[in-house]
Amino acid sequence: MASTTTTLVAIVVVACLLASGPQEADAAITCGQVAGYITSCLPYARSGGVIPPKCCSGARALNGAARTTPDRQQVCSCLKSIAGSSGVPYAPGIPSKCGVSVPYVISPSTDCTK
């Protein structure tokens, strides 16, 4: 199980890096960092069930780290990429379950430029 999760995390990080393309000069957060914050959320995002406390602490920390508009757009783009490549049907519910307010739904169709 651990090797499957590790492999999935590696795939997600690579997919994020490839899908995000060049980062905006002002964005300080990378997709690798985003993946690090939410790694513990992946089992829930894929299968549902009980959301791990580490997932919520990571989601809250990520939300706090994304202070500027370019950072928030970069995080959105990374999450959008993860949602589109990893089969994570429960991902959109993570922010509300963790008490994190984000102005978008985690979805492959989200427009991160707004």
N, C-alpha and C positions, 0 to 999 in steps of 0.2 A: 504494500500500500504506500509506504513512504517513497519508494522509487517511482511509483506512478505519479504521485503528487509532485515530486521533484521534477520529473520529466514534463508534466503539465505546466509547472511554473516556468521552466526554461523555455518551453514553446511559447507561452504567453509573453514572456519578456522579449523574445526574438520577434514575435509578431508585432508587438507594440513598437519596437524600434524600427522595423521595416515599414509599418503602416503610418507611423507619425511623420516620416520624412524629415526634412530639415526643421529644426525647432526655431521658434521665434527668438530673436536675440535677447529679449527681456525675460523669457521664461526660464526660471531657475530650476524647475522640477522636470525630471526626465521620466520616461515611461518605465525605466528600470526601477526608479524610486517608487513610482506609483505601484508597480507590481509588488515591491517589497512591503509597502503598507497594507496591501489587501490580500496577500498570499493566504492568510488564514481564512479568508472569506470564500475561497474557491470551492471547498466541499459543499458549503451551504448554497452557493450560487448555482452549482450544478444539480444538486439533489434536494434542496430544501431541508426541512427538519428544524432542529434547534440551531440557532445562530450562535457560533462560538464567541465568547466574550472578547477574545483576541481580535476577532474580526471587527467588532464595534470599536475597540480601542484604536485599531489601525485606521478605520474609516474616519474616526474623529480626529486622529492625528493628521491624516492626509488633508482633511478639510481645513484644519488649522494651518497647515504648511502652505496651502494654496492661497496666498494673501493678495496677489496682484491679478489683474484681469488676464495677462498672458499666462500666468501660472494656472488659473482656473480653466482657461481654454485648453491648455496642454493636458491637464488632468482629464478634462472631458474627452479630448481626442484619444487619450490612452484607454480610458474606460470604454469608449465607443469601440475601439479596436478589439479589446478583450471580449466585449459583448458579441461582436460579430464573428469572432474566430474560435470561441471556446465552448459553445453550447452551454450557456449559463442562464437558463430561463428564470431563475430566482434572483438574479443580480439587481433588477430594478427595485426590488423591495428592501434591499439592504439599508439605504440611507434612512428610510422612515423607521425601520426596526431598530436602528442604532441611534435614533434621535438626532440625525444629521440632516440639516436642511441644505439641499442643493437645488439650483434653479432649472434643472433638466432631469429627464428620465434617462437612466443608463440603457441605451439602445443603439443598435447599429445605424438607426436613421436620425439620431440626434444631430442638430446643427450646432456645433460647438463655437461658431463664430459670433453668436449672439450673447 
